[in-house]
Amino acid sequence: MNRNQIKIYLSSFLLAWGFVSCTDLEIEETDSFITDGFQGLENPTSALEALYGDVRGQLSDQANTYALAEVTTDAQIIPTRGADWGDNGRWRKLHQHEWGLEDSDVITPFEQWNKNQLSASQILDDRSNSPEDVKLEARFLRAYAMWWILDLYGQVPFRDTTAPSTDLPVIYSGAEAVQFIIADLDLCISGLPTRAANSGDELKRPGKAAARFLKAKILLNKHVYENQLTGGGGSPAAADMAQVISLVDLIAADGHDLQAGYFDIFKSTADSETIWFTESNVQNVIYAPMHLNQYGLAGGGGWNGFSTLAEYYDLFEGDANSNRVETDLTALDDQEERRGGVPSEGIAFSSRPGTIDAEGYEFGSNIGFGFLINQQYDLDGTKLADRQGNDLVFGRDFVDGTGAKNLINNSERTGIRILKYNPRFGENTLHKIQFRYADAYLMKAEAMFRSSGDPTNMVNTLRVLRDATPLGTVTESDLLDERGREMYTEGYRRNDLIRFGQYLRGWEFKGDTEIGNSKRLLFPIPLPQLLANPSLVQNPGY
């Protein structure tokens, strides 16, 4: 795209932007836009807390980064229900792989993560005189921000904070970007404290295990990052896979291990799986899928939006058309534990830790875990209804008023819902897991597979723990499916599908012309950033 074209598109983009009520036209300081006169921070400790605050807020959001990571896959889909969730086609375009240069979910993450890495670099600037522990945490957050930019956009602008503001940021991509990020992580591994498993609130700060986890994640995807600006391809290096295995073993040495009781992991209590969590509010991931009547006797709630495809639900063992559980979550439809299920009533309030009283019932205990399908119930066992008085029955298919498959004109009842964090343990809990051991464990299994090893025993150990049938032999597709079953809605589905070569395949409602379209492996660089930094080049195909 030439510069004149960019100017034409930018004019249209800015005009359209003015109609988006939730978008702030003020350009904030990022790697491409920086104010003059930086001479160091007066209070780097406060700056670090502000940076954490930005990261927490961004990871609370059901839009932007989360939308790019999950809604663009087979795992999440948001149909238009009457006037709800239309948003000028925002959600449909992501799922159908028809996003454009002007979409806020494409623009905002680039700006947010670049702002974060610049904030971290300012903390790391020698003129800020930051304490060593502050610098190490800032270095980790910089690596984390740069990883997100690399993974989503393929190009990472980096500004030397000691250079004049008139200097353009350098652009890291491919192997150079990987090398820079890993250099930061190696310093973190060397200097951050060991934060052992089950150490509760200590894990809201990154430790050695968190840095090792992110390094392993990057090495597992290194061959993707090195080739993503040229259309993908490449194979993982044996040395990189060996490092992944070693890094995961070191994480395990800190006491991290697989934990029985799948949905207990997502409470705010200590567990052996959590490696790093952020004090991000889990309210959005609770409200986004739930119908507003699901709180029943306890009052209204829910946004009635986010759902999943039936084909994703069918990855799990159990009855394809029913997903019931007893009130103690005992399966009733031969389903594996991770699929969860829907109880037929709530349970009596008994002052269990983390729960509250709702007219004698445990608040939210009528709401299932995992995949919610078919009839939903109130706390007292009565059938819930939608706002039109129909039984609140979540169906597998997305259909309009004529019964035809469609992503518009849906009722309030279409689509299987997913709920990993449950309101019974606090709808405003500030505890959202970002890194956990089962992910690291499956990364090790994949690295073994890609090194001509056999990870079948490893995978079956996890499956037996999750009450799933052991596999005879583990194939590449089995590894991807297992990650889909274990890690759903945790922000890694796009990353996994790309690494396994499945992101460009067809799924329900994806645009026919977008199947196999390699430009969708990356998101476009926002136009204002292209104008501000001529060193950036628009990603292929945009």
Helices and strands as residue ranges (DSSP letters): H 3-17, H 44-60, H 65-66, I 67-71, G 87-89, H 90-96, H 104-124, G 126-128, H 132-153, E 155-158, E 170-173, H 174-191, G 200-204, H 208-220, H 222-225, G 228-230, H 238-253, G 262-266, E 274-281, H 283-287, G 296-298, H 310-313, G 337-339, E 340-341, E 357-358, E 361-362, E 369-372, E 374-375, E 393-394, E 417-419, G 423-425, E 430-436, H 437-449, H 456-465, H 476-487, H 493-499, G 512-514, G 518-521, H 527-532
